Amino acid sequence: MFPIRKTIPAILFGLLCLQATAQNSKALIHRHPELSAGYYRSYAVCCSDSTAASRPEGYAPFYISHYGRHGSRWHSSERKYKPVLEVLEKAGEAGALTAKGKELLEKVRIIAADAEGHYGDLSPRGVREHRAIAERMYLTYPEVFAGKNGRPAKVDSRSTVVVRCILSMAANNERLKEFRPELQMTRESSRRNMYYMGNHHHSDSLELFRQAAAVSDSLRAAWIHPQRFLNSIFSDRRFVRKEISRPQVWMYDVFQLAGGMDSVDYLNIDLFSYFTDRELYDLWRCINAYAYMTMGPSLRFGRANLEDAKPLLRNILTTADQVLSGELDQDATLRFGHDSNIIPLLSLIGEQKVAVRVSLDEVEKAWNLSEVSSMATNLQLIFFRPENGPEHPAANQIKVRVLYNERDAQLPIEGAPFYNWDTLRNYLQSRLDKQYD
């Protein structure tokens, strides 16, 4: 098959991403073109933060509350493949492709054929990602899944009604059951839960989304300069003028295909090499700004996104309260959804790499989508109680570790990495109560 650039080792990727907003994004993309892919980037953070012990001394883990984006997937619709392939096929028939263009056509044929009938589906890599996350969750905190009072541990799993989320849930649950076959698993994918598992709850969400999309189109027209790229693919400029009415859009479509190649890594195809470093940087600026406006906490559009995340955070707090009081007999609550859920949630809780509210002029220096939400991005709250304490201790006796992609989240409150639950809960409740502008 086709050679692919060497991918970034998982641990190195995690270290790079933690510094992404502090470094020059252009230089980072020059060294690692894969980081231009934004939310198409496959999950690569593979280890808990080595700077902190996995648990506070004298405490034992007893409950996990989790929310995870689905794993790596094929692109969501034929629209992501067909426009690129159709133009290349026409150019091939017209003899209007360069040698590089002919090579690209051959690759896109393979990519499109592989994706047919799989649009939006979880890929094999996505399955591996969620199995691995579940494995590390179990091996780091086995006590949570050991059961208590003579009964097996109880795990409640819920996903949105989208198949790739359901299969991400299944991959996670299957791996946990392989470690503990006696686990009592409850799985649910129901529209009944979409009021907090879904998105666009706020009355202004859809209108703001349309406005953000229009701004994104304008930015793409201003930032993407396709002439060199098109000249490298097509040998006949008349063909380009006739068949490609929106050159920036067509170039962006090829870029999105490039970003999705990690998700189908068995194809071993690289498309990043067709772009220069500067082109990749400008394309990244477009996808970064679009995600920031439509899912992030941007000054202009972020209010609705933050409001949209409130039902999910409220569910996390309410469920935890019920478990801690003994009202709900549950050892782990696992939720599976989308980037349009996890990005607003991380913004709402004030995770410092995500919750930055700036203008579009500043976003590329302050917010990096490849760091914010790769595939399988996840948030985990690990609850600890005193080892020799009561089964249901008071809130001020409970400590909680907050993990973002299996590393300690950065929250603007004291106590990291093991927060007192009463402090953390009061802080999260204040984020719920705040009215965002």
N, C-alpha and C positions, 0 to 999 in steps of 0.2 A: 504494500500500500504506500501511501505518501508519508515521508518523514515529517515529524512534528517537532517544534522547538522543545527543548528540555523544559519540563514544567518545574515550578518552584516547589522544593520540598515543603511538606506541610508545616513543619515547625517554623522554618524560615519565613514562610508566607505570613504566619501569625505575627511574627516579630515585625515584619515589614508593614503590615497593615496597622499595627498599633502606632507606628510612627508616620503614617501616610499623610495626615493632615498637617504634621509639623514639617514635613519635607516638601521639596518642590515636586509637585505631581508630575510635571513634565519630565523631570529627570528620572523619577521612579518608573514611569511608563517606558522610557527609553531603555532602562535596564530589564524591565519585566513587562513586555507588551500585554501579557495575559491580564494584568491589572486594569486595563482599559475596559474590560468587559462589563463592569458594574454588576448589576443584579443577575447577570447570566453567569458570573463566575461560580465555579463549583466550590463546595465547602472544602476548606483546607486546614482550618484550625483544628489541631488534633490532640491538644493536651491542656490540662488544667494549669493555672498559673503557678509556676515553679517558685514564686516568691512567697507563697503562703502555704501553710499546712492545710490539709484537706478538711480539718475540723478543729474547733477550739479545744484546748486541753480540758479534760474533765467532762466533756459533752459527747453525746452520741446522736447521729442523725436519725430522724424518725418520720419525716415527711418531705416529699418533693413536689413542688408545683412547677409546671413546665409549659412553655409555649414554643413551638417550633414551626418554621417555614418548611414546606415540602422540600424534598431533595431535588437533585439535578433532574432535568426533564428535557424532552424535545420541545421545540418552540410551539407556541400555543395554537397556531393555525397554519393552514396552507399558505396564507397571505405572506408569511415570513419567508417562504421558499419560492413560490411560483413566480413573482415578478422578476426576481434575479435570474431564474432558470429560463424563463420565456425570452428575455432579452438576449441572453447568451446563445440560446438555440437559434434565434433569428439571425444573430450576427454570424454564427457558424455557417448557417445555410447561405448567407450572403457573402461569405468569404471576407468578413470584416473584423476578424479576430487576429490579434498578434499571437506570437508563440505563447506568451504568458496568458493571454486570454483563452487560448485553446486548453491550456492546462487548468485554468480556473473552471471552464465549462465541464471538463471531465470530473473535477472534484465536486462541483455543485450537483451534477447528475447523481453521483453516489450519495451525497448528503440528502437530496430531495427524495430519492428512492427509499433510503433508510427511514426517513421520517413519515412516509406515506402511511396513513392509518394510525399513526402514533402521536398526532398533534396534541400537545399538552400532557402527554403521559409521563409518568415517572420512568426514568431511564434505569438501566442496571446500576449505573453509578449512584443514582439517587437512593436506590435500595441499600447499597453498601454504606452510604453516608449515614443513614438512619440506624442501620444495624450497629455501626461503629459508635455512634453517639450513645445508643442504649447500652452497649457493652461497657463503655467508660463510666456511664452513670452507675451501672450495677457494680463494677469492680471498685469504684471509689467509695460508694456508699451501700455496701451489701446489707447492712443492718436494716435499711428501709424495706428491703424485699424479703427479709427473713421471717416475717410473720410475728404474731404476738398472741399471748394468752391461748396458745394451743391451736390457733387457726392460721391458715396461710395468709400472706400479705394480699391486700386488695388494691388493685390498680384500676383506676377509671380513665379510659382514653376516649377522646372525642375529636372529631375532625369536621371540617367543612364538608359540604356535599360533593366537592370536586374529587374526581377519582385519584389524582396524584397525591392528594392529601390523605385520602383513605388508605392508599397503598403505603404511604410514608408511615402512618400509624401502624399498619400491619407489620411492616419491616421492623419497627421498633419493638412492638409487642412480641413478635416471634423470637427476637434475640433475647429478650428478657425471659421468655418461657424456656428457652434452651438452657439458661442458667438455673431457673427455678420452675420446673414443670408444674408444680402445685400452685403457682400464682393464680389467684382469682381475678380474671381479666373481665372488665366490662368495656365493650366497644360500642360507640354510637356515632353515626353520621346522619344528622337529621336537620331539616329546616327549622325545627323547633329551637335549635341552639344558634341559629345564624344571627340572632339579634346581637350577640356578642362575638361570635366567631367570624362573622362576615365583615363587610366594610360599607362605607358611604351611608351611615346612619343619619348624619347631620343634614338638616334641611338645605343648607347651602352647598353641600358636597359636590353634587353633580354640576351645578353652575360654575363653581370655582374650578372644577376639573376641566370643563370646557374652556374656560378662560386661560388656564395654565397650558392646555394643549396648544392654544393659539399662540401664546408667547413662545412656547417651545418651537413651533414651526418657524417663527421669526428668527429665533436664535440659530436654528439649524441653517437657515438661509444665509445668515451673516457669518457663521463660523466655519462652515464646511466649504472648502475650495476643491472641487472635484477634477479640475482639468488634467493635472498630472496623472492621477489615478486612471481616469478614462482613457488617456492617451496610451497608458501602459497596457490596457486591455483591448482596446478597439483600434484597428488600423485605418478605419474610414470615418472621418469626422462627419460626413453627410449622414451616415447611418445613425450616429449618436444624436444629431440634431433632429432626425426624423422619428426615431424610436424611443428616445429617453426624454420625456417632456419635463421631468424634474430630476436633474442629475444629482443634486444633493441627496434627495430621497433614495435614489437607486444606490448610491455609494453607501449611505447609512444602512440600507438593507443588507448589503454585502457584509458590512461591519457587524451587524447583529448575527449573521450566520457565523462569522468568525468567533464571536463571543460564546456561541452555543456549542462549540466543538468539544470543550471539556466535558460537557454533559454526556456526550456520546464518544467517549475516549477510545472505545474499541475500534473506531474508524481510523484513528491515528492520522487525522487530516489537519493541517495548519492553514488558516487563511489570513492570519495576522501579517504574514510576510509580504502580502500584496500592498500593504500600506507603509508609508514612511512614519517615522516617529512623530513628526509634527501632525500628520493626518490623524494618527491614533489619538494624540492628545486632544485635538479639536473634536473628534468624534466622541471621546470620553466626556469632554465638557458638555456636549449635547445631552448624552444619556444621564449624566450626573445632575444637570440642571432640571431635566424633565422629572426625574425621580424625586428630587428635592421639592419641586413644586407640587407634584401630585400625591406624594406620600409623606414627605418630610415636614418639618416645622417652619417652613419659610415665612418671612415676615408678611409677604403679600397673600399667600394662599394657605398657610399652615394652620390657621384657626380651626377649619373644618376637620383637618386630619387629626389634630389633637382631640377635638371633641369626639370624633369617631372612635378613638381608642378607649374612651371612658367605660363603655359597657364591658369590655374585656378586662380592664384593670379591676373594675368593680367585682366581676366574677372571681378573679384571682383572690381578692381580699375576702369576699364573702365565703368562698369555699374554704380558705385557710381558717377563717374564724370558726366555721362549723367543725372542721377537723380538730382544731386545737381545743375546742370546748367539749369534744366527745359527742356532739350532735350527729356528726357524720363519721362513720367508721371507714376510713380510707387511708392508705399509706402513700399513694402517689396519684397525682392528677396530671394527666398528659393531654396536651391540646395541639392540634396540627392544622395549620392554615397557610397563609400567604405572606409575601413581602408587604402587601397593602395592609396587613394586620400588624406584623412585627415592627415595621419601621415607625408607624404612629405610636405603638405601645412603648418602644424604647424612647421616643421623643417625649411622650407624656411622663414617663417616670424620671426623666431628666438625666439619662445616660449622657455623659459629657461629650462623647464623640458624635452623638446623634442629635442631641437636643439644641444644637446651635441655631439661633434664629438670626439670619443675616439677609442682606439684599442679594439679588442675583449677581451684582458686581463682585461680591465677596465670596460667593458660595464655593468656587473651585479651590480657594485657599483654606476654607474652614470645614468642608464636608466632602467626604470621599465615599461614593456609593459602593465601591469594591470592598471597603472596610465595613460599611454600615450593614449591608445585607447581601451576602452571597447566598447561593442555594443552601438550604438546611440551617439557616441562621436560627439560633435558639436562645431563649432566656430560661434560666433555671433558678428557682428559689429553694435552697436546701435548709430545712429547719432542724435545729439541734435543741436537745433538752439535757439537763444534768443527768449524768449516767446513773446516779443513785437517787434521783428525784422522783416526784410523782408522775404518773402517766400523763396527766393534764396539768402541767405547771402554769403559773401565772405568766402573763405576757412579758413581764420584765425578767423572767427566768429563761426565756427562750432566745436563742440567737439564730440569725439567718445569714447565710452566704448567698449573694446574688451573682450568678454567673451569666455572662453574655458571651456566647460562642465558647463556652467552657473556660473562660478566663474571667477574673473578677471585674464586674461592672464598676464604672466610675460614677458614683452618685455624689451630689453636693451636700452630704451629711456626714457627721462624724461616726466613727466606729468600724470602718472597713478593716479587714474583709468580713468580720463577723459582727453584724449589726444587732443591737438589742431589738427584738421584735416590736416592742412598744414604740421605740424611736422610729424604726423603719415604717411601721404601719401608720403612725401619725403623719409622717412625711408623705407617704403615698396617698393618704386620704386628703392631705392638703392639695396635692396635684389634681385629685378628682374634683375638689370643691372650687378650684380656681376657674375663673371665666377668662378664656383666652381671646385676645384681640388680633 
